[in-house]
């Protein structure tokens, strides 16, 4: 009954408790879940009113969640050498275990010249000029140093090595999950994608689709387009095509070609209007305009491992 009463007295701006009707400027205890304008005197009144507020609370909490989920994520970082947008395709850049920098394929492939203008055989990191490791043992030593320095990319990579048994690490899914969590807490979005995959596939933990989606959402909101694409696929399978389209469009803006192809397929099947498909195509072309460079093209032409779109 009191749920429908005015929550704020329009004449004097005094708040009104949604449970007992008490008025006062000190009535400011909001619902923790939805942060609605509904207010209470104290925790006791909030608890008593919970059953009446539950439906409205869930609706608003879902709205707040979607506002955050579908907000355009932060942009990709730039290459630390050429200061051009890093490609989203994994082969378009490389993590340097010596200094922890991520460098684009073009700068890795770029020739180095001496003072006389002659091209020299370059076997150093393009960023910190550290000589490239000469053995697997030296490579692993550098990786371990980056992990000790709390480098989230290095920590997440080590999780993948435990997951797949690479570089001399034994297969240990629980250890892998522990490292992914550590990297995620340090701010590496891709780590949450890896955690989501662990829950999705039941690796190192009991399979849990709900938790998988939770971690995919954390990664997507922080800019990981792989998780964003995964969320689109899940929504599509559930028949929520409007939500799937929203995820795909965000992923396309950051260069995810597979998401573009999914939008194209939805358009071909009559589920998406031509206008939405054309906007997605335009977004992808704009992305290509930001990442394309002569040096990156040369790198891709010389080695398939340097392909960047």
PyMOL commands that set and color helices and strands:
alter all, ss='L'
color gray80, all
select helices_A, chain A and resi 2-4+43-48+50-69+90-92+105-109+136-148+152-164+173-185+189-201+209-221+225-237+241-253+257-268+274-291+294-302+304-306
alter helices_A, ss='H'
color red, helices_A
select strands_A, chain A and resi 15-16+23-24+29-30+39-40+93-95+102-104+112-113+119-120
alter strands_A, ss='S'
color yellow, strands_A
deselect
rebuild
show_as cartoon
